[in-house]
Amino acid sequence: MVDMIRADGLIKTYGTVRALDGLDLAVPEGTVLGLLGPNGAGKTTAVRVLTTLLKADGGTAEVAGLDVAQQPGRVRAKLGLSGQYAAVDEYLTGYENLEMVGRLYGLGRHPSRARARELLEQFDLVEAADRPVKTYSGGMRRRLDLAGALVAQPPVLFLDEPTTGLDPRSRNDMWDVIIGLVQGGTTLLLTTQYLEEADRLADDIVVIDHGRAIAQGTADELKAQVGGEHVELVIDAHSDLGVARDLLAGLAGGAIEVDQHARRLVAPVTGGAAVLMEALRRLDAADIAVLDVALRRPTLDDVFLTLTGRPPEDVPILNNQTKADEPDEKVLSR
């Protein structure tokens, strides 16, 4: 399968801060790569380099088989970009924003108008089409921004934390749109702080920190690397806690926690659902009533704390500088 996005040994520095430190990426055609990492890890810098908005200090990058540094104009014609902050003109209407993008892409007046109407319908913005964007909600602006990235129907799409700050409903709506694009054959690089977002959307995930890839795999594979599965059980009777603990001892991979007040047992395990079923069989055979049961997997914070040593919202400090030292980091334009 052909790689539509490829980076080899990308390096980018801001003063004494190395935002990218030899980053390698590969995204096969028609797939989604989730670029996961804490704030300041280098995600946005990588997107800016790959979309020709920023020149790398070292390494090479290609989009749709075109060299990003040597053929920037041709690369831009092959990609769409939606950044962390909606790049829309709030004094124009939604329709006018999309028509303007079409004209800038050289589509011509009538094709630009037709494409604008088509995208307004696709993104459920028809009723707001003729309202100034300054009256739009945050979720509506995000949808309009993504629509703008799709005006020219690019084969490659970059989404830089597209759902940060959205409410759960707006986030789910955005996910549905993205899934539809991928099903239509779009190749996507998605940066995100949310493992659950990458879990739902990405075929493969690269976790980066301090500008380097520190882990790669599917969401399930990353959780398996972190470990920490455990079975939680709530027993009906206090008198059964001791017996239940003994029955689970052979399945647990470590010490079993017992909460006498809540009648809860927490057993670290490996093996997932098969272990959970065996635990329930043993308890049922001993006539121990179970009120609640769950198989818990690592959370987003567990993954980040294990892989990076800090939760995802932390901003790293490198040589007494922070992400704020990266010029134009918050300014993304198509």
Disulfide bonds with the S-S distance in Angstrom:
none
